[in-house]
Amino acid sequence: MTETTSIDAILRGVLRDVLGLDDARVAAFDADTGLFGHLPELDSMAVVSLLTEIEDRLDIVLEDDEIDGDLLETYGSLLAFVTAKRGGA
Amino acid sequence: MRLLGWTAPGGSTELVVAHGPADAAQRLLVLPAWFDEANKTRHFTQAVMRHLADAGVASVLPDLPGCNESLAPFESQSMATWRAAAQSSAEQLGATHVLAMRAAVAIAPSLPGWAYAPVAGKSVLRGLLRARVLSAREAGRQETSEALLASGLANGLDLAGYRLGAQMVADLADGELAPSTFTIIAQNEIGGAGLWLRAEPDHDAAQAETLAALVAGRLST
């Protein structure tokens, strides 16, 4: 398993666990799937849990100024960001 | 279920929720998760204790000073006051084992026992700071975690509805997951996602049953 696919799997796992989604729904996410503003489960409280859990599971630290609307716009934008953060891009 | 009392080191009388046989030879001290996680896991924690009672295991859940029904000011609490309280409650209630939920592993007395999904104080603080920064942003105010932390270390800080004293902020900021003698029960051992991750308090009966069965099974061997 390459670094990128494992980050992808971990990220899908975080979304499933934090938002209480089922595996099939999370597996169907593609790069264009909208997140914040598109998934009713992803409210502002869930954003906090989501980011903290991403940090814990991927061992990265997200700074305040990196967290904006663009970061959570689509699954693709979030994956690209955390992959770059892990140095895997 | 029975309601008892115990006397915290500061002299305050605090509530204890006790489940299971009153005359058991072994008694499990349950230390709940903290802050917003306490709300999200409150029902779960009680359910675990009920399942333990069904398996014949006695357990006690003391209010820590400043929490739940306690009259002690939350702002005066620190990891040291909670550690002393946990130790004192264990002695007064005759605890032989401990089950620490999440961040509570940092204050658990030296008894044999389990740490459920342990988390470091610094991770807890990070989440609380982020929640405040994001909600301020939604309200059109600019706050940063760094500035909030500096102000919290000097004067204490309001986070997730709790007024944390400066010492508690400092203790959390320094809080690492130290190696401990507790048996760690990771979330993936009990199945499903941790209930503290949910935006709203929720329950998962199967998870409570599994955690209770794990603890009861190891207590009886």
Interface residues (C-beta under 8 A of the other chain):
Chain A: R16 D17 V18 G20 E41 D43 S44 M45 A46 V47 V48 S49 L51 T52 E53 E55 D56 D64 I67
Chain B: S123 R126 G127 R130 A131 V133 L134 S135 E138 T144 S145 E146 G192 A193 G194 W196 L197 R198 A199 E200 D202
